[in-house]
Amino acid sequence: MPLRIDFLKPEKFGFSKTAMQAYSVPLIVCGHVGAFNGLIWHTEMAHIFRQTNDGLFLTSRFWLGRTMNPILRKLMINNAMACGMAEHCAIEYRNLAEIVPTLI
């Protein structure tokens, strides 16, 4: 299924620049995720990067079905979708673990 992500500034997603600075968060990547090239918007996501003494600590949050009407949510959001998201993230984070050290 072709997906589309519309990225937003953290402030548009509800994050405060002041709070980000206070909690050593230099970057938050936020977006709305849609299926069928954005025909059906279904998920909101935030990748929160917090600065630590060792580097960056990444926390990701996904709100599956948050932007859908309840009927579509029941039809489309299920365990298989959640497991697929978890698998996708594991692959994505493994790729980042290989790529990021080469950029430093």
N, C-alpha and C positions, 0 to 999 in steps of 0.2 A: 504494500500500500504506500503510495507516494506521500511523504510528509512535508510539511512546510513549517518553518519556525520564523515568527516575527519577533526579532529581538527588541527589547525596550531598555531605556535607561533605568537603573535601580530606583530612582526617585519616582518614576512613573508607575513602578510596581509596588510602591509603598515603603521603600527603604529610605532612611534618613542619612544624608551625608555626614551629619554630626555624629550619629550613632556608629556609622561605619568607621570613622576616624577614631572614636573612643574605644572601639573594640578591635582595632588593628585589622580592619577589613579593607584592603586596597581595591578589591574588585568583586563585583557581583554581576554575573551574566544571567539575565532574566529573559524569558520569552513566553509567547503563546504558541502552542503546538496545534496544528490542524492536520486532519487526514484529507486525502484526495486533493492535495495542493492547496489546502486551506478552505475547502468547501465546508468541512465540518470541524470547527474548533473544539478541542476536547481537553486539553491539558495546559496547565501553567507550570513553569519550572523556574528554579533559581539555583545557580551554582555559586556558592559563597566561598570565596578564598580569604582565609584569615592568615595573617603573617604570624609566624612563630619563630623561635630562636633557630630552629632547624630548617626553615624554609616556609612553605605554604601548606596549610591544612585545608582540604577541600571538603565541603559539605554540600550535598545536593538534595534538593527537595522537589518532589513532583506532586501536583494536585491533579490526579487522574479524574477526568470527568467533571471537573469543577465548573467549566463554562458551558456545559451541556444541559439541555432540558432533561428532566428525570426519566422520561421514557427512553430517549436515545442512550442515556447513561446506562440504564439497565441492560440494553441490548448490546452495547459496544464495550463497556468497561467490565472486564472479568479477570479471573485468575490468569488466564493465558496471556492477556495483555500485560498484566503486572509482571509476570515472569519474563516476558519478552523485553520489557523495559529494564528489568534487573540484568538480564543477559547483555543487552546493548550497553548498559553502563559499565559492566565489568570489562567488556572489550574496549570501550572508549577510554577507560581509566588505565588499562594496561598499555594502550597505545600512547597515552600521555606520559606514562612512566618511562617509556622508551625515548620519546621525543624531547621532553622538557629538559633533561640533563644535558643534552647536546646543545641547547640554546644558551646555557649559562657559561 
